[in-house]
Amino acid sequence: MKKPIIWISVLIIVFSLAGCSFGNKSSETGDLPPTITLFDRNYVAPYMPVEDLPDEYTYIGDLSEETANDTGLAGCKMYAVKEKDSFDDFYLYQECGTPIDGNTVDTTQLQWAYVQWIVSE
């Protein structure tokens, strides 16, 4: 009667250890946040999406496949302060998660909103 309990305990330990080794791939592979490359600068989107575009931003074109950098955002409309030749930031009108509060986005409820992309350091 004791032998099956020992084997079950051993199997539970083995599966637990296996689960730990496969559980967190992002830290093992060093996954980085998505980046967009524009004017030889990399941009990231660290802020919450917003429903309204700031007044000084105007439409400058659609994000190209090359600039989108495999983010899946090619074709999204881009908005920036137009007087500049290169930008410190711009907005994309893109599909994204729904903000729940100031720090949380529900990625199961997608919506279209403006997302600010800033130069990564």
N, CA and C atoms as an extended XYZ file, in Angstrom:
363
Properties=species:S:1:pos:R:3:atomname:S:1:resname:S:1:resid:I:1 pbc="F F F"
N         0.814       -1.196        0.000 N   MET     1
C         0.000        0.000        0.000 CA  MET     1
C         0.856        1.258        0.000 C   MET     1
N         2.056        1.185        0.595 N   LYS     2
C         2.898        2.371        0.668 CA  LYS     2
C         3.589        2.656       -0.655 C   LYS     2
N         3.880        1.640       -1.467 N   LYS     3
C         4.601        1.859       -2.722 CA  LYS     3
C         3.842        2.750       -3.702 C   LYS     3
N         2.519        2.582       -3.925 N   PRO     4
C         1.825        3.498       -4.835 CA  PRO     4
C         1.861        4.943       -4.345 C   PRO     4
N         1.779        5.155       -3.054 N   ILE     5
C         1.825        6.517       -2.513 CA  ILE     5
C         3.186        7.145       -2.785 C   ILE     5
N         4.244        6.382       -2.657 N   ILE     6
C         5.592        6.895       -2.934 CA  ILE     6
C         5.719        7.260       -4.407 C   ILE     6
N         5.261        6.374       -5.303 N   TRP     7
C         5.362        6.656       -6.735 CA  TRP     7
C         4.516        7.865       -7.134 C   TRP     7
N         3.351        7.989       -6.559 N   ILE     8
C         2.501        9.153       -6.853 CA  ILE     8
C         3.193       10.427       -6.369 C   ILE     8
N         3.799       10.384       -5.202 N   SER     9
C         4.527       11.544       -4.685 CA  SER     9
C         5.686       11.911       -5.592 C   SER     9
N         6.427       10.908       -6.063 N   VAL    10
C         7.553       11.153       -6.968 CA  VAL    10
C         7.062       11.775       -8.264 C   VAL    10
N         5.965       11.262       -8.829 N   LEU    11
C         5.421       11.821      -10.073 CA  LEU    11
C         4.963       13.271       -9.881 C   LEU    11
N         4.338       13.561       -8.758 N   ILE    12
C         3.899       14.933       -8.483 CA  ILE    12
C         5.101       15.868       -8.426 C   ILE    12
N         6.156       15.461       -7.778 N   ILE    13
C         7.369       16.286       -7.680 CA  ILE    13
C         7.982       16.499       -9.050 C   ILE    13
N         8.078       15.431       -9.850 N   VAL    14
C         8.668       15.536      -11.190 CA  VAL    14
C         7.863       16.497      -12.058 C   VAL    14
N         6.520       16.344      -12.065 N   PHE    15
C         5.700       17.238      -12.877 CA  PHE    15
C         5.748       18.677      -12.372 C   PHE    15
N         5.851       18.860      -11.078 N   SER    16
C         5.969       20.212      -10.524 CA  SER    16
C         7.251       20.881      -10.988 C   SER    16
N         8.352       20.148      -10.947 N   LEU    17
C         9.635       20.701      -11.398 CA  LEU    17
C         9.613       20.991      -12.891 C   LEU    17
N         9.005       20.100      -13.657 N   ALA    18
C         8.908       20.325      -15.104 CA  ALA    18
C         8.084       21.571      -15.390 C   ALA    18
N         6.998       21.759      -14.658 N   GLY    19
C         6.168       22.948      -14.842 CA  GLY    19
C         6.921       24.221      -14.524 C   GLY    19
N         7.764       24.208      -13.522 N   CYS    20
C         8.557       25.390      -13.166 CA  CYS    20
C         9.544       25.742      -14.260 C   CYS    20
N        10.120       24.756      -14.908 N   SER    21
C        11.131       25.040      -15.917 CA  SER    21
C        10.525       25.592      -17.202 C   SER    21
N         9.236       25.323      -17.468 N   PHE    22
C         8.605       25.830      -18.679 CA  PHE    22
C         7.666       26.994      -18.412 C   PHE    22
N         7.490       27.356      -17.161 N   GLY    23
C         6.463       28.326      -16.803 CA  GLY    23
C         6.717       29.749      -17.219 C   GLY    23
N         7.935       30.252      -17.157 N   ASN    24
C         8.187       31.660      -17.408 CA  ASN    24
C         9.199       31.819      -18.525 C   ASN    24
N         8.722       31.725      -19.751 N   LYS    25
C         9.629       31.794      -20.892 CA  LYS    25
C        10.119       33.207      -21.153 C   LYS    25
N         9.360       34.246      -20.786 N   SER    26
C         9.772       35.609      -21.118 CA  SER    26
C        11.075       35.988      -20.423 C   SER    26
N        11.274       35.576      -19.186 N   SER    27
C        12.513       35.943      -18.521 CA  SER    27
C        13.686       35.118      -19.044 C   SER    27
N        13.407       33.886      -19.486 N   GLU    28
C        14.478       33.042      -20.004 CA  GLU    28
C        14.933       33.499      -21.386 C   GLU    28
N        13.986       33.896      -22.236 N   THR    29
C        14.337       34.268      -23.599 CA  THR    29
C        14.674       35.741      -23.719 C   THR    29
N        14.442       36.517      -22.665 N   GLY    30
C        14.749       37.942      -22.711 CA  GLY    30
C        13.827       38.701      -23.641 C   GLY    30
N        12.539       38.318      -23.713 N   ASP    31
C        11.586       38.998      -24.576 CA  ASP    31
C        11.569       40.485      -24.263 C   ASP    31
N        11.600       41.284      -25.309 N   LEU    32
C        11.570       42.734      -25.174 CA  LEU    32
C        10.198       43.230      -25.588 C   LEU    32
N         9.797       44.411      -25.135 N   PRO    33
C         8.520       44.940      -25.588 CA  PRO    33
C         8.583       45.224      -27.090 C   PRO    33
N         7.436       45.238      -27.762 N   PRO    34
C         7.427       45.526      -29.199 CA  PRO    34
C         8.026       46.894      -29.488 C   PRO    34
N         8.760       47.000      -30.571 N   THR    35
C         9.340       48.282      -30.978 CA  THR    35
C         8.958       48.591      -32.417 C   THR    35
N         8.887       49.869      -32.706 N   ILE    36
C         8.682       50.374      -34.056 CA  ILE    36
C         9.903       51.207      -34.386 C   ILE    36
N        10.465       51.030      -35.574 N   THR    37
C        11.648       51.781      -35.984 CA  THR    37
C        11.245       52.819      -37.024 C   THR    37
N        11.521       54.086      -36.704 N   LEU    38
C        11.169       55.200      -37.566 CA  LEU    38
C        12.279       56.233      -37.471 C   LEU    38
N        12.774       56.717      -38.620 N   PHE    39
C        13.877       57.682      -38.650 CA  PHE    39
C        15.092       57.168      -37.872 C   PHE    39
N        15.403       55.896      -38.002 N   ASP    40
C        16.538       55.262      -37.319 CA  ASP    40
C        16.452       55.363      -35.799 C   ASP    40
N        15.242       55.478      -35.278 N   ARG    41
C        15.020       55.501      -33.830 CA  ARG    41
C        14.000       54.416      -33.480 C   ARG    41
N        14.167       53.802      -32.314 N   ASN    42
C        13.226       52.792      -31.847 CA  ASN    42
C        12.218       53.421      -30.898 C   ASN    42
N        10.970       53.022      -31.039 N   TYR    43
C         9.882       53.538      -30.223 CA  TYR    43
C         9.187       52.382      -29.504 C   TYR    43
N         8.740       52.641      -28.283 N   VAL    44
C         7.962       51.691      -27.496 CA  VAL    44
C         6.693       52.383      -27.020 C   VAL    44
N         5.728       51.593      -26.564 N   ALA    45
C         4.448       52.142      -26.108 CA  ALA    45
C         4.225       51.805      -24.640 C   ALA    45
N         4.764       52.627      -23.714 N   PRO    46
C         4.661       52.296      -22.286 CA  PRO    46
C         3.389       52.801      -21.593 C   PRO    46
N         2.596       53.630      -22.285 N   TYR    47
C         1.471       54.274      -21.627 CA  TYR    47
C         0.140       53.604      -21.964 C   TYR    47
N        -0.860       53.921      -21.159 N   MET    48
C        -2.205       53.412      -21.367 CA  MET    48
C        -2.805       54.043      -22.628 C   MET    48
N        -3.653       53.296      -23.343 N   PRO    49
C        -4.335       53.869      -24.505 CA  PRO    49
C        -5.302       54.969      -24.075 C   PRO    49
N        -5.550       55.916      -24.987 N   VAL    50
C        -6.483       57.011      -24.707 CA  VAL    50
C        -7.528       57.075      -25.818 C   VAL    50
N        -8.697       57.583      -25.489 N   GLU    51
C        -9.778       57.658      -26.472 CA  GLU    51
C        -9.662       58.865      -27.378 C   GLU    51
N        -9.065       59.961      -26.883 N   ASP    52
C        -8.995       61.200      -27.650 CA  ASP    52
C        -7.551       61.554      -27.963 C   ASP    52
N        -7.316       61.954      -29.177 N   LEU    53
C        -5.996       62.375      -29.630 CA  LEU    53
C        -5.742       63.813      -29.183 C   LEU    53
N        -4.550       64.131      -28.642 N   PRO    54
C        -4.247       65.527      -28.290 CA  PRO    54
C        -4.374       66.437      -29.516 C   PRO    54
N        -4.797       67.679      -29.324 N   ASP    55
C        -5.113       68.604      -30.415 CA  ASP    55
C        -3.961       68.861      -31.381 C   ASP    55
N        -2.727       68.943      -30.887 N   GLU    56
C        -1.607       69.328      -31.751 CA  GLU    56
C        -1.138       68.204      -32.687 C   GLU    56
N        -1.674       67.005      -32.546 N   TYR    57
C        -1.273       65.873      -33.373 CA  TYR    57
C        -2.177       65.774      -34.597 C   TYR    57
N        -1.538       65.588      -35.764 N   THR    58
C        -2.287       65.453      -37.008 CA  THR    58
C        -1.868       64.177      -37.727 C   THR    58
N        -2.726       63.725      -38.624 N   TYR    59
C        -2.483       62.501      -39.384 CA  TYR    59
C        -1.265       62.685      -40.280 C   TYR    59
N        -0.313       61.747      -40.235 N   ILE    60
C         0.886       61.829      -41.073 CA  ILE    60
C         1.014       60.645      -42.023 C   ILE    60
N         0.101       59.695      -41.972 N   GLY    61
C         0.145       58.549      -42.877 CA  GLY    61
C        -0.089       57.246      -42.123 C   GLY    61
N        -0.062       56.152      -42.888 N   ASP    62
C        -0.238       54.828      -42.289 CA  ASP    62
C         1.125       54.214      -41.989 C   ASP    62
N         1.184       53.416      -40.951 N   LEU    63
C         2.419       52.735      -40.570 CA  LEU    63
C         2.740       51.672      -41.617 C   LEU    63
N         3.943       51.723      -42.167 N   SER    64
C         4.336       50.769      -43.202 CA  SER    64
C         4.710       49.426      -42.586 C   SER    64
N         4.717       48.400      -43.415 N   GLU    65
C         5.100       47.056      -42.966 CA  GLU    65
C         6.534       47.052      -42.437 C   GLU    65
N         7.436       47.736      -43.126 N   GLU    66
C         8.845       47.788      -42.716 CA  GLU    66
C         9.005       48.509      -41.376 C   GLU    66
N         8.325       49.639      -41.211 N   THR    67
C         8.412       50.414      -39.980 CA  THR    67
C         7.766       49.686      -38.809 C   THR    67
N         6.714       48.902      -39.077 N   ALA    68
C         5.979       48.209      -38.016 CA  ALA    68
C         6.848       47.178      -37.301 C   ALA    68
N         7.916       46.709      -37.942 N   ASN    69
C         8.896       45.860      -37.269 CA  ASN    69
C         8.275       44.575      -36.700 C   ASN    69
N         7.403       43.938      -37.499 N   ASP    70
C         6.743       42.679      -37.110 CA  ASP    70
C         5.874       42.805      -35.863 C   ASP    70
N         5.308       43.982      -35.612 N   THR    71
C         4.416       44.163      -34.463 CA  THR    71
C         2.972       43.818      -34.819 C   THR    71
N         2.670       43.652      -36.109 N   GLY    72
C         1.295       43.417      -36.529 CA  GLY    72
C         0.493       44.703      -36.641 C   GLY    72
N         1.169       45.852      -36.582 N   LEU    73
C         0.487       47.140      -36.597 CA  LEU    73
C         0.561       47.849      -37.943 C   LEU    73
N         1.076       47.194      -38.965 N   ALA    74
C         1.163       47.811      -40.291 CA  ALA    74
C        -0.232       48.227      -40.741 C   ALA    74
N        -0.319       49.420      -41.315 N   GLY    75
C        -1.588       49.943      -41.793 CA  GLY    75
C        -2.313       50.815      -40.780 C   GLY    75
N        -1.876       50.835      -39.535 N   CYS    76
C        -2.503       51.698      -38.533 CA  CYS    76
C        -2.191       53.161      -38.846 C   CYS    76
N        -3.131       54.025      -38.541 N   LYS    77
C        -2.952       55.448      -38.807 CA  LYS    77
C        -2.029       56.062      -37.762 C   LYS    77
N        -1.082       56.911      -38.251 N   MET    78
C        -0.087       57.563      -37.390 CA  MET    78
C        -0.413       59.041      -37.257 C   MET    78
N        -0.195       59.576      -36.058 N   TYR    79
C        -0.435       60.988      -35.779 CA  TYR    79
C         0.768       61.546      -35.040 C   TYR    79
N         1.229       62.730      -35.463 N   ALA    80
C         2.389       63.361      -34.821 CA  ALA    80
C         2.262       64.865      -34.931 C   ALA    80
N         3.144       65.578      -34.218 N   VAL    81
C         3.256       67.024      -34.367 CA  VAL    81
C         4.008       67.239      -35.662 C   VAL    81
N         3.381       67.862      -36.629 N   LYS    82
C         3.843       67.842      -38.013 CA  LYS    82
C         5.086       68.676      -38.303 C   LYS    82
N         5.423       69.662      -37.505 N   GLU    83
C         6.537       70.550      -37.835 CA  GLU    83
C         7.899       69.859      -37.779 C   GLU    83
N         7.980       68.708      -37.206 N   LYS    84
C         9.277       68.069      -36.975 CA  LYS    84
C         9.638       67.102      -38.098 C   LYS    84
N        10.960       66.952      -38.343 N   ASP    85
C        11.439       65.961      -39.309 CA  ASP    85
C        11.551       64.580      -38.678 C   ASP    85
N        11.839       64.525      -37.398 N   SER    86
C        11.808       63.270      -36.649 CA  SER    86
C        11.014       63.536      -35.378 C   SER    86
N        10.522       62.476      -34.774 N   PHE    87
C         9.582       62.653      -33.679 CA  PHE    87
C        10.123       62.049      -32.391 C   PHE    87
N         9.850       62.718      -31.267 N   ASP    88
C        10.133       62.131      -29.959 CA  ASP    88
C         9.013       61.179      -29.570 C   ASP    88
N         7.827       61.427      -30.146 N   ASP    89
C         6.686       60.553      -29.899 CA  ASP    89
C         5.696       60.683      -31.047 C   ASP    89
N         4.802       59.733      -31.128 N   PHE    90
C         3.688       59.783      -32.061 CA  PHE    90
C         2.594       58.873      -31.509 C   PHE    90
N         1.401       58.998      -32.069 N   TYR    91
C         0.289       58.145      -31.665 CA  TYR    91
C        -0.081       57.234      -32.823 C   TYR    91
N        -0.479       56.018      -32.496 N   LEU    92
C        -1.055       55.097      -33.462 CA  LEU    92
C        -2.495       54.844      -33.058 C   LEU    92
N        -3.378       54.849      -34.049 N   TYR    93
C        -4.744       54.424      -33.787 CA  TYR    93
C        -4.750       52.929      -34.030 C   TYR    93
N        -4.784       52.149      -32.945 N   GLN    94
C        -4.588       50.709      -33.052 CA  GLN    94
C        -5.543       49.955      -32.150 C   GLN    94
N        -5.692       48.674      -32.455 N   GLU    95
C        -6.496       47.814      -31.596 CA  GLU    95
C        -5.675       47.468      -30.366 C   GLU    95
N        -6.275       47.595      -29.202 N   CYS    96
C        -5.554       47.353      -27.953 CA  CYS    96
C        -6.541       46.941      -26.874 C   CYS    96
N        -6.015       46.596      -25.722 N   GLY    97
C        -6.858       46.216      -24.595 CA  GLY    97
C        -7.615       47.406      -24.037 C   GLY    97
N        -8.649       47.117      -23.271 N   THR    98
C        -9.475       48.149      -22.662 CA  THR    98
C        -8.925       48.516      -21.287 C   THR    98
N        -8.645       49.798      -21.041 N   PRO    99
C        -8.164       50.200      -19.711 CA  PRO    99
C        -9.211       49.914      -18.636 C   PRO    99
N        -8.760       49.315      -17.543 N   ILE   100
C        -9.626       49.031      -16.396 CA  ILE   100
C        -9.443       50.123      -15.346 C   ILE   100
N        -8.187       50.475      -15.091 N   ASP   101
C        -7.862       51.586      -14.193 CA  ASP   101
C        -6.568       52.202      -14.709 C   ASP   101
N        -5.939       53.054      -13.936 N   GLY   102
C        -4.745       53.761      -14.379 CA  GLY   102
C        -3.542       52.884      -14.682 C   GLY   102
N        -3.546       51.637      -14.228 N   ASN   103
C        -2.391       50.755      -14.422 CA  ASN   103
C        -2.721       49.412      -15.063 C   ASN   103
N        -3.988       49.147      -15.366 N   THR   104
C        -4.392       47.822      -15.813 CA  THR   104
C        -5.151       47.896      -17.132 C   THR   104
N        -4.800       46.987      -18.049 N   VAL   105
C        -5.496       46.866      -19.325 CA  VAL   105
C        -6.041       45.453      -19.426 C   VAL   105
N        -7.318       45.336      -19.803 N   ASP   106
C        -7.935       44.027      -20.009 CA  ASP   106
C        -7.708       43.641      -21.467 C   ASP   106
N        -6.798       42.697      -21.709 N   THR   107
C        -6.461       42.304      -23.075 CA  THR   107
C        -7.490       41.360      -23.689 C   THR   107
N        -8.487       40.932      -22.917 N   THR   108
C        -9.541       40.082      -23.475 CA  THR   108
C       -10.646       40.923      -24.100 C   THR   108
N       -10.702       42.207      -23.771 N   GLN   109
C       -11.701       43.121      -24.332 CA  GLN   109
C       -10.976       44.142      -25.201 C   GLN   109
N       -10.904       43.855      -26.489 N   LEU   110
C       -10.161       44.726      -27.401 CA  LEU   110
C       -11.018       45.888      -27.866 C   LEU   110
N       -10.352       47.001      -28.135 N   GLN   111
C       -10.998       48.210      -28.640 CA  GLN   111
C        -9.995       48.948      -29.521 C   GLN   111
N       -10.465       49.920      -30.275 N   TRP   112
C        -9.583       50.789      -31.034 CA  TRP   112
C        -9.375       52.060      -30.211 C   TRP   112
N        -8.112       52.447      -30.055 N   ALA   113
C        -7.793       53.639      -29.273 CA  ALA   113
C        -6.453       54.194      -29.753 C   ALA   113
N        -6.111       55.357      -29.256 N   TYR   114
C        -4.830       55.983      -29.573 CA  TYR   114
C        -3.792       55.520      -28.550 C   TYR   114
N        -2.649       55.072      -29.044 N   VAL   115
C        -1.565       54.620      -28.182 CA  VAL   115
C        -0.341       55.463      -28.491 C   VAL   115
N         0.236       56.071      -27.459 N   GLN   116
C         1.411       56.906      -27.633 CA  GLN   116
C         2.663       56.035      -27.674 C   GLN   116
N         3.481       56.227      -28.685 N   TRP   117
C         4.774       55.555      -28.837 CA  TRP   117
C         5.859       56.597      -28.620 C   TRP   117
N         6.823       56.307      -27.751 N   ILE   118
C         7.897       57.247      -27.426 CA  ILE   118
C         9.247       56.625      -27.752 C   ILE   118
N        10.261       57.462      -27.902 N   VAL   119
C        11.612       56.983      -28.178 CA  VAL   119
C        12.074       56.140      -27.005 C   VAL   119
N        12.587       54.945      -27.308 N   SER   120
C        13.111       54.094      -26.221 CA  SER   120
C        14.535       54.501      -25.931 C   SER   120
N        14.922       54.368      -24.692 N   GLU   121
C        16.275       54.786      -24.288 CA  GLU   121
C        17.191       53.617      -24.119 C   GLU   121
